[in-house]
């Protein structure tokens, strides 16, 4: 059973009621996208949208690294949205992060976002669990990747970027669908458990500019120890790095 909370260096994630708990790949993705909010990119965002915020993990990781950025986390599940709100309110950045309980398909706002991040429902037609809440969080029945792309297109500024975490086997399909809406892949990181394992996740950055994308692998562990790449991303978050 997963712990009911996860302690980071500068914040805590309570996760008793949210179906999706803190995972290593989600933490990697949060640290990776936080570079952009921290100005480590050509685009420095003022407003960020976290689609399917869950516990609020990505929002809090980005908020820690970005001084003045305002972040909205949209979450469809009532209990997860409340838990994210509690996690936000307990953090040092509560005045500039906010949870919105809404289905992203129906989310209406006059705001367009500079940067959108999302760790969406992963699996399509894969074996489901007995938990309806976990199925909602993990499977694409409630939110297809195409619906997600259309929502991103509607909510993103014309010069904006978005980043997504996906299972490796769904990445190529998503990249093709994104291209039909005018999005170009700009950076791709393929995540492997060890050098002996195939990639199991991809972290993708998209924008409207047709550029030559950078592509690389990131290995989590070698010889039962975290790699230098992993430590470089997570050292400001994990307690014991």
N, C-alpha and C positions, 0 to 999 in steps of 0.2 A: 504494500500500500504506500502511495506517495505521501510525503510529509504534508501537513496542512499549511506549512509556510516554508519559504526559502529566503534565507538571509544573505543579502549582498552587502558590499562594503558601505554603501550610502543609502540603501533603502531595503525594505522588506516586502516580499510578495506573499500575502495570505491567499491560499488557494483551496480552502475547504469546499467551496460550493461550485467553483468553475470546473467544468469537465476536463478542460485541457490544462494540465499541470506544466510547471516549468520543465523544459527539456534542454539538453545540451545544444541541439541544433538551433533551437529558438534563441538561446543566449548568444550563440555565434552570430546569428543573423542580426540580432539587436545591436551587438557591438559593431558589426560591419556597417549597418546603415547609420549608426551614430556618427560615423566619420563625416557624413554629409552635413548633418546638423551642426557639426563642430567646425565647419568651414573647410574641411579637407576635400573639397570638390570645387569644380568651376561654378556650381550653383550653390549659393548659400540661402537656405529657405528661411522665411519668416513665419510661415504657417505650414504645419504638417498634419496629415490625416493618417490615423492608424485604423485600418479597416479590419474588424473582427478582433478587437483589442484583448478579449479574454480577461486575464488577470490584470492587464495593463503593463505587462512586462516590457514590450517594445517601447511603449511611450515613456516609461520611466528610464529605460536605458538611454534613450535619445535625450531626454530632458537633462539627465546628469551631465551630458557632454555639450549641451547647447545652452548658451547663457540667456538669450532673450527670445527664443523661439516659442510660439504658442502651438500646442498640440491638442487635437481633438481625437479621442478614441471612440469609434462607433462599435456598439455591440448589440446583437439581437437578443441574447439570452438575458432574462431579467436578473437572475441571481448572479451571473457573471458580471453584468454591468454594475450591480451594486457592490460586488467585491472589488472590481476595478476602481470604482469611485472611492471606496474606503482606502485602498492602497494609495491612490492619488492624494487624498486628503492628509494621509499620514506622512507624506513625503515632504522634502524641502522645497519642492517646486509646484506646490498645490495651486498657487495663484495663476499659473500659466498652462496647466493641463486640465482637461475636462473630459468626462465620459458622457456619451450621448446614447441613450437606449433607443435603438432604431434599426430597422432592416436597411442595409446600405442601398438597396434598390429603391427604397422609398424616401431616402434621406434627401431633404431639400434644404438648400442653404444659398445665401447670396455670396458666400465666400468661395473663391477658388483657391486651391492649395498649391504651394510651391513644390511640395514633395509628399508622396503617398507611400506608405509602407504597409505590407500585409503578409501575414502568415495564415493563408486561407484554408478552408476545408481541403484536405489532401486527396482523398481517395474517391474514385468513381467506379461503382459496381464491384468493389472489393467486399470481402466478408465483413459484415457489421457485428457489433457487439450487442449485448442485451440492454445497454444503457442508451435511452433515447437522447439524453443530453450529450453523451460522448459521440453518438452518431451525428448529431447536429454539428458538433465542433469538428469532426474528423472527415465527414463525407460531403460530397458535392451536391447532394439532393436539394438542400435548401438554397445553396448559392453555387451555381456553375461557374467555371472559370470564364466562360464567355460573358455571363452576367457581370462578373467582377470587372472584366476589361471595359465593358460599356460604362459601368459606374465610374471607373477611374478616368475614362475619357471625358465624362461629364463634369467631373469635379477637379480636374487638374488644369493648372494654368498652361497657356500655349507654350511657354518655355520651361515647363516643369519636368520633373523626373519621377519615376516610381520604382520601387524595389519590391521583390516578391521572393518568398522561400517556397520551393516546390520539391516534391520527390523527383529524383533524376528521370524516372521513366515518363514523367509528364512534361518535361521541360521543352522538348522539341515541338510538341503539339502547341504548347502555350506560346512559344516564340513565333510560330507561324501565324497563329490567331492574332497576336499582338501586332504583327506586321500589317495585317489587313486593316487595322485601325490607325495606321501611321506611326506606330511605335517601333523604334530600332533598339536592338540590344546594344548596350554600351559597355557593360562589364558582366562577366560570368565567372563565378567561383564554384567549382565542383568539390563537394565535401566528401571526404573518405574517413572511415573509422580508423584505418591504418593503411599503410602503403600496400598491404596485401589484399585489401578489400576493394571492390569496385565503388565508384561514387554512389552515394545513396540520397544526397540532397544537392540541389543547386540553388545558389543565391544569385539572383538576376537583377541587374539595373537597366532600366529602359528610359529613353528620352525620344524627343522628336527629331533629333539630328542624326543623319546617316553618317556614322563614323566607323572607323575600324575598332571593333570591340576588343577589349583586353580579356584574356581567358587564362585561368590558372586553376590548379588544384590546391586544396587546403586539407591537410591530414591532421586529425585530432590527436592521435596517440601513436607513439613508437616505443617499443620495449616497455610497455605499461606506464609510460610517462607522457604528459602532455608535450606536444611539439612547441618549438619556439614561435611558430606562426599563431598557434592557438593561444599561447600565453600572452603574446603581444596584443591580441584583441581583447582578452578577458581579464587581464591583470588589474584593471581599474574597477572591476566588478566583483570577481570571485574573492572570497575571504582569504583563501589559503594559496593564492598565486603571488 
